[in-house]
Amino acid sequence: MQAGTSRQIPGTTLFDGAQAIKGYALNKMCYSFNSAANREEFKRNEDAYCARYGLSAEQREAVRHRNVLELIAAGGNVYYLAKLAGIFGLDVQDLGAQQTGMSKDQFKAKLTAAGK
């Protein structure tokens, strides 16, 4: 691949330099959730917490929707987003279901069938 060109994978948001810049505030906020006190503060006033970190309108909407694909498109890095997903009560199977467009039960059945 030549310098200055970006790779396209249909249906996938690549986390490249542009996405890292776009998602800086969101990822910084998610990193803050390493602290239990910050997680509690977020739960008390989600909008104020997002504003404190300067999230864009797109990022704030993705947070409100609890949608990992929207969060990734808004610049979120999946490793940081895992902290946010935990606050929402989502586990890895919930995230996989969202990413594949399946219900959690469908996703679990697919995983079980693949393991046989």
N, C-alpha and C positions, 0 to 999 in steps of 0.2 A: 504494500500500500504506500502511496506517495505521501510525503509530508503535507499536512494541511487538508487532507481528505478524511472524512469520517466514515466508519463502517456502519452499515445499516443492517439490522436484523429485524425482519417484520414482526411486529407485536412486542418488541422489546425496547425498553429505554436503556440505552447504554450509559453507565456512569462514567463520564469522561470529564475533562477539565471544565467544559462549559456547564455541565450538570453540577459539578462540585461547587462552582461559583454560585450558580442559581440556588443551590440547596444549603449554602453555608449557614444561614440563620436557623433553618429547620434542623439541620444536623447538630448545630451547637446546642439548640434547645434539647434535643433528644439526649445528647451527651450529659446534659445537666441532670438527667434522671438517674444517674449513678447514685445520687443522693436521695435517700428516702424522704427527707424534708422537702426537697424540690418536687418529688412525685406527689406528695400530699398538697403542696401549694398549687400545683397544676390542677388537681382534682377539685380544689376549693373554688378556683376561678380560672377556668381554662382560657377564656378570652384575654384576660389581663396577663396571664403568663405568656401566651403567644405574642401579645403586643410588646411585652418586655424584651423579647428576643427579636422583634422586628420582622416577624413572618409576613410574607406577601399575602395578598387576598387569595391567591390560588392555594397557597400553603395552608392558610387558615381554613379555607373551605374543605380541603382534603382532610385536615384534622377532624373537622366537624362530621365529615362523612364516614370516618373510621375506615377508609379505603386505602389499602397499601399500594395499589396500582396508581392511584391519584397522587399519593405521597411520593412515590418513586418518580413519577412524571414531574412533580414539583421540585425535584432535586434531592429527594431523600435517598440516603444510602441505607440499604437494607440492614446493615449491622447496627446502625444507630436507631433505625426505626423499630428494631426488636424491643427496645426499652419502652417506646411509646405503645406498641402493640400490647405489651404486658400490662400497662396501665389500663388499657381498654378491655382487658380480660381475654385477649386473643392469644391463641397458641399457634405453633408452627403449622398445624393442620388447618386452622382457620385461614392463615396467610396463603397456604398452598391452594386451598379451595378458591379464595379470591383470585389468585393468579391464573387459575385454570378455568374460571367461570362456572365452577361446580358448587353444589352445596357441600357442607362439611361432611355429611354422611356419604355422598357420592365420592368425594375425594378419599375418604378413609377406605371405602370399598375398593377403589382403584388401587390404593397402596397395598391392601390385603391381597388382592388378586395378583398383583405384580410380584409379591413375595412368595407365591406358591410355586 
